[in-house]
Amino acid sequence: MPAIPITVAAVTELPLDYEDEHVHRVYDQIASHFSSTRYKPWPIIAKFLSEIPTGWVGLDSGTGNGKYLPLPLDRPSSIWTIGLDRSRNLLEIARTAGVQGGPREVVWGDVLGQGWRSGSFDYAISIATIHHLSTPERRTLAIQRLLECVSPSHGRVLVYVWAMQQDELSKRAIPAIGDPSSSRVEDPSPKTGVDVFVPWVLASQPQDKKQSEGHSRNLIAKKRAEESVQHDGVGTDAPSQVFNRYYHMFAEGELEELVVRAAQGLGLKVGSHNEGVSEGHTSGVAVVQNGWERSNYFVELRRWQN
């Protein structure tokens, strides 16, 4: 399958208007098709949720179709994750996410909003969401909202964003900064990422297919999605619509720098609890782990307080 023709984007409008046009409206239009390709939990995220103590309450900020809300599968209902998203159409899907079909607790809202009291949650995840925010300031604020909403003494946070460094299985062709002809960045050196449009190809169903039996139609559509639309809606010969989604593709080290700026902006020490105590700090955030997995950068954080 050919690489997806990603193009460099320029944020030329007010950030909120830009994201409304190139993120929120797009996901509302492709919600059902998008959800059919997003059903398998990523291993590190599943492991993170499996290690959350029984009885804890958490937030999935940017939950999408809610595929992480039923986890952990080996301890059903042992923890309670509330899903937050701007797309009402995706939230309708998230309400019944999982084999047992819910109902799940979901809330319509913005990841930059302050809909919770500080420290309301024990944990929070933000998976493939912050890269849709169109300025460094808004991405920093999103991290701050995650740090604020979890317990200052034990809160855990996990964040995933798309990386400029794509693996060999990726179907995305990321343009290199300053070299529009380059199709892939194997070892990015820039300290900041690149703003891009990633197309989602939404195949149209022929009219006679639309009028066929509902059950059969749904099974065929799901099978087609699973076989040929695993990533970014590409892989069908049917007439289609193309929706361009805005992404900030992160450079190596950029997510960690974002965390430091966010924490320091809240007056938090970035470092281990023991290190913070020895330096006289009363509260902070420790980086438990960070890295790159399957074309994504991730960071796991833990709040601490004296």
Summary of the structure (lengths in Angstrom):
residues: 306
radius of gyration: 19.8
end to end distance: 53.8
largest distance: 71.4
contacts: 974
relative contact order: 0.17
helix: 29%
strand: 27%
